[in-house]
Amino acid sequence: MRINFAFATNYNLETDILPNDRETELEQRIYSPFIDALEELDMKSNHFFTGWTLEQLLERSPHLIKRIKKLVSQGKIEIGNHTYGHPILTLIPTTDIELQIDMSKSIEEKVFSIKSKGFYPPEWCIDPTIPEILSRKNFEWMMLLDSNVVGAYGQGFTDIFYPKKIKGVHNSEIKAVFVYGGGNELSVRNKMFKVLEGKLSAKEYVDFVVNSLKRNIREKAGMTPLYLMYMDSEAPFFVLDGDNDPSRRVYEILEEIISRDIFSSVTISEHLSENPADEYAIPKATATYKPMKIWQEGSEKLDILLNEARILLEKVISSPSIDLKENKVQKAIKTFLLAEGSDARIAVAENRLSGIPIGNKRFYGNYDRVIRAYERAVEAKRLFEEVLRKNL
């Protein structure tokens, strides 16, 4: 059996458990060595930046972005869209979703001179409007988790290794590929963390993955199955501890995978160009392994503030006398899009209040993310009011 291997990662400097003022350390000890590994291994991968994070890295770490641009130009890295402010798409209006996507697209095109084909919905949350929006925005595919479909409507792990089509409103559809993470239990992902913590060797992890793939994959004539591995680029940061070098362990995992004859390194778009989606999958509506209430409970006042700003945003967008590319208008829109982000919501979730044990440490939701989201919502409203007073 031959299996295509695609590695995907994302970048989000607003991640909710990242302590304050640790961004530079994250960039130097995790992001940069990660790109070192990809260059040395000469493998292919998919990268999804939030638009805001890409702006920050362009300003803070231009050399890192230069290295990524080189790998993009060589066809080693494929860039995908991950919105500007990392919102829960199922909780915001269509207009906001389009703004989130368009703002991120414009930054990606400016930085990398490309038009991304793929989309990764923040927190894996989708609803039936998303395929229509993505199709209209000329995306070709989206990346989902196995738990988006496994266990629903009679679908199992055997259904996630080949591309599927996801239906949406108004007869829309879009292709989807699925991360193999071990379903709701995240068994595959959890073993990967054990490697990062130094509790499991890369060989043991890859042996586990290969055996699991062989059990679950059903071969299809003329098709090559896909093992899509996903890891947040920030994940190794949270197991930095003493002499433990998680960046090196990431390298060892990837090196072990691509050394196996069973795997061929590809980007997601390359895989889809040779493996058409000929069947449909039915996703769970609006949720994956995390219940939707996580994103709603505790953020009710934030939603009120966002709705107040949103009313003004709609007036700004619909006004023919307002130039949406004007700096102050752009600042107002970006501030609003950041206020919609998911990280301020999950920072007040129950498991963030009690802390998440990772390695020998416990990480809590960063409450400053919450405060900042409230501040941004209020600031966006003020900026929209100023724009409207000036132009109407």
Residue pairs with C-beta under 8 A, 6 or more apart in sequence:
1 214
1 217
1 219
1 225
1 262
2 224
2 262
2 264
3 213
3 217
3 224
3 225
3 226
3 227
3 262
3 263
3 264
4 224
4 225
4 226
4 227
4 263
4 264
4 266
4 271
4 275
5 226
5 227
5 229
5 257
5 258
5 263
5 264
5 265
5 266
6 44
6 45
6 46
6 177
6 226
6 227
6 228
6 229
6 265
6 266
6 267
6 268
6 271
7 43
7 44
7 45
7 46
7 229
7 230
7 231
7 254
7 265
8 45
8 46
8 47
8 48
8 80
8 120
8 143
8 179
8 228
8 229
8 230
8 231
8 268
9 34
9 45
9 46
9 47
9 48
9 230
9 231
9 232
9 233
10 47
10 48
10 49
10 50
10 82
10 120
10 232
10 233
11 31
11 47
11 48
11 49
11 50
11 53
11 54
11 57
11 233
11 234
12 50
12 53
12 82
12 86
12 232
12 234
12 343
13 23
13 26
13 50
13 52
13 53
13 56
13 57
14 50
14 52
14 53
14 86
14 338
14 341
14 343
14 369
15 232
15 234
15 343
16 342
16 343
16 344
16 346
16 347
16 352
16 365
16 366
16 369
17 238
17 347
17 352
17 356
17 363
17 364
17 365
17 366
18 26
18 234
18 237
18 366
19 366
20 366
20 368
22 237
23 56
23 60
24 60
25 237
26 234
26 237
27 57
27 60
27 61
27 64
29 237
29 240
29 247
30 233
30 234
30 236
30 237
30 240
30 246
30 247
31 57
31 61
31 64
31 233
32 61
32 64
33 247
33 248
33 250
33 251
34 233
34 236
34 247
34 250
35 64
35 67
35 68
35 71
36 251
37 247
37 250
37 251
37 254
38 45
38 71
38 76
38 77
38 254
39 67
39 71
40 251
41 251
41 254
41 255
41 258
42 76
43 76
43 254
43 258
43 265
44 75
44 76
44 77
44 78
44 265
44 266
44 267
44 270
45 76
45 77
45 78
45 267
46 77
46 78
46 79
46 80
46 118
46 143
46 267
46 268
47 68
47 77
47 78
47 79
47 80
48 79
48 80
48 81
48 82
48 118
48 120
48 143
49 57
49 79
49 82
49 104
49 108
50 82
50 83
50 84
50 85
50 86
50 104
50 122
51 82
51 83
51 84
51 85
51 103
51 104
51 106
51 107
51 108
52 84
52 85
52 86
52 334
52 337
52 338
54 65
54 104
54 107
54 108
54 111
55 107
57 64
57 65
58 65
58 111
65 111
68 77
68 112
69 111
69 112
71 77
72 78
72 79
72 112
72 114
75 267
77 267
78 116
78 117
78 118
78 267
78 268
78 269
79 108
79 112
79 114
79 116
80 116
80 117
80 118
80 119
80 120
80 143
80 268
81 101
81 104
81 105
81 108
81 116
81 118
81 119
81 120
81 139
82 104
82 119
82 120
82 122
83 89
83 100
83 101
83 104
83 121
83 122
83 337
84 99
84 100
84 101
84 103
84 104
84 107
84 334
84 337
84 338
85 100
85 334
85 337
85 338
85 339
85 340
85 341
86 122
86 123
86 341
86 342
86 343
87 96
87 97
87 100
87 122
87 337
87 340
87 341
87 342
88 122
88 123
88 125
88 295
88 342
88 345
89 97
89 100
89 121
89 122
89 125
89 126
89 127
89 130
90 125
90 126
90 127
90 286
90 292
91 295
91 296
92 100
92 340
93 310
94 129
94 133
95 313
95 314
95 317
96 310
96 337
96 340
97 129
97 130
97 133
98 133
98 137
99 333
99 337
100 337
100 340
101 119
101 133
101 137
102 137
103 333
103 334
103 337
105 115
105 116
105 137
108 114
108 115
108 116
109 115
115 138
116 139
117 139
117 140
117 141
117 269
118 139
118 140
118 141
118 142
118 143
118 268
118 269
119 134
119 139
119 141
119 142
119 143
120 142
120 143
121 130
121 142
121 144
122 342
123 288
123 290
123 295
123 342
124 144
124 145
124 147
124 148
124 288
125 286
125 287
125 288
125 292
125 295
126 142
126 144
126 148
126 166
126 283
126 286
127 285
127 286
128 167
128 168
128 169
128 285
129 168
129 169
130 142
130 168
130 174
131 142
131 166
131 167
131 168
131 169
131 172
131 173
131 174
132 168
132 169
132 170
132 172
134 142
134 174
135 168
135 172
135 173
135 174
136 172
139 174
140 174
140 175
140 269
140 272
141 163
141 174
141 175
141 176
141 177
141 268
141 269
141 272
142 166
142 174
142 175
142 176
142 177
143 176
143 177
143 178
143 179
143 228
143 230
143 268
144 166
144 176
144 177
144 178
144 179
144 283
145 178
145 179
145 181
145 230
145 288
145 289
146 157
146 160
146 178
146 179
146 180
146 181
146 182
146 183
147 181
147 183
147 184
147 284
147 288
147 289
148 178
148 283
148 284
148 288
149 155
149 159
149 160
149 164
149 178
149 281
149 282
149 283
149 284
150 156
150 157
150 159
150 160
150 183
150 184
151 183
151 184
152 282
152 283
152 284
153 282
155 281
155 282
157 180
157 183
157 216
158 216
158 217
158 218
159 281
160 178
160 180
161 178
161 180
161 213
161 216
161 217
161 225
161 226
161 227
162 220
162 223
162 225
162 226
162 275
162 277
162 279
163 175
163 176
163 177
163 226
163 271
163 272
163 275
163 276
163 277
164 175
164 176
164 178
164 277
164 279
164 280
164 281
165 173
165 174
165 175
165 176
165 277
165 279
165 280
165 281
166 173
166 174
166 175
166 176
166 280
166 281
166 283
167 173
167 280
167 282
168 174
173 280
175 272
175 277
176 277
176 281
176 283
177 226
177 228
177 268
177 271
177 272
178 228
179 228
179 229
179 230
180 188
180 209
180 213
180 227
180 228
180 229
181 187
181 188
181 189
181 230
182 188
182 189
182 190
183 289
184 289
186 289
188 208
188 209
188 212
189 230
191 200
191 205
191 208
191 209
192 205
192 231
192 253
193 235
193 239
193 358
194 200
194 205
195 201
195 202
195 204
195 205
195 249
195 252
195 253
196 235
196 236
196 239
196 246
196 249
196 250
196 359
197 239
197 244
197 246
197 358
197 359
198 244
198 249
201 252
202 249
202 252
202 253
202 255
202 256
203 256
205 253
205 256
206 253
206 256
206 257
206 260
209 227
209 257
210 260
210 262
213 225
213 227
217 225
219 225
223 275
224 264
224 271
224 274
224 275
226 266
226 271
226 275
227 263
228 268
229 257
231 250
235 246
236 246
236 247
236 249
236 250
237 246
238 358
238 359
238 361
238 363
239 246
239 358
239 359
240 246
241 359
241 360
241 361
244 359
257 263
258 265
286 292
294 345
294 346
294 349
295 342
295 345
295 346
296 345
297 349
298 345
298 348
298 349
299 344
299 345
299 348
301 374
302 339
302 344
302 345
302 370
302 373
302 374
302 377
305 339
305 374
305 377
305 378
305 381
306 336
306 339
306 340
306 377
308 377
308 381
309 336
309 339
309 377
309 378
309 380
309 381
309 384
310 336
312 381
312 384
312 385
312 388
313 332
313 333
313 336
313 380
313 384
315 384
315 388
316 322
316 324
316 329
316 332
316 333
316 384
316 387
316 388
317 324
319 388
319 391
319 392
321 391
321 392
322 329
322 387
322 388
322 391
323 329
324 330
324 333
328 383
328 386
328 387
329 387
331 383
332 380
332 383
332 384
332 387
333 380
335 376
335 379
335 380
335 383
336 376
336 377
336 380
336 384
338 373
338 376
339 373
339 374
339 376
339 377
339 380
341 373
343 366
343 369
344 369
344 370
344 372
344 373
344 374
345 373
346 352
346 365
347 365
347 366
347 367
347 369
347 370
348 365
348 367
348 370
349 365
352 364
352 365
353 364
353 365
355 362
355 363
355 364
356 362
356 363
356 364
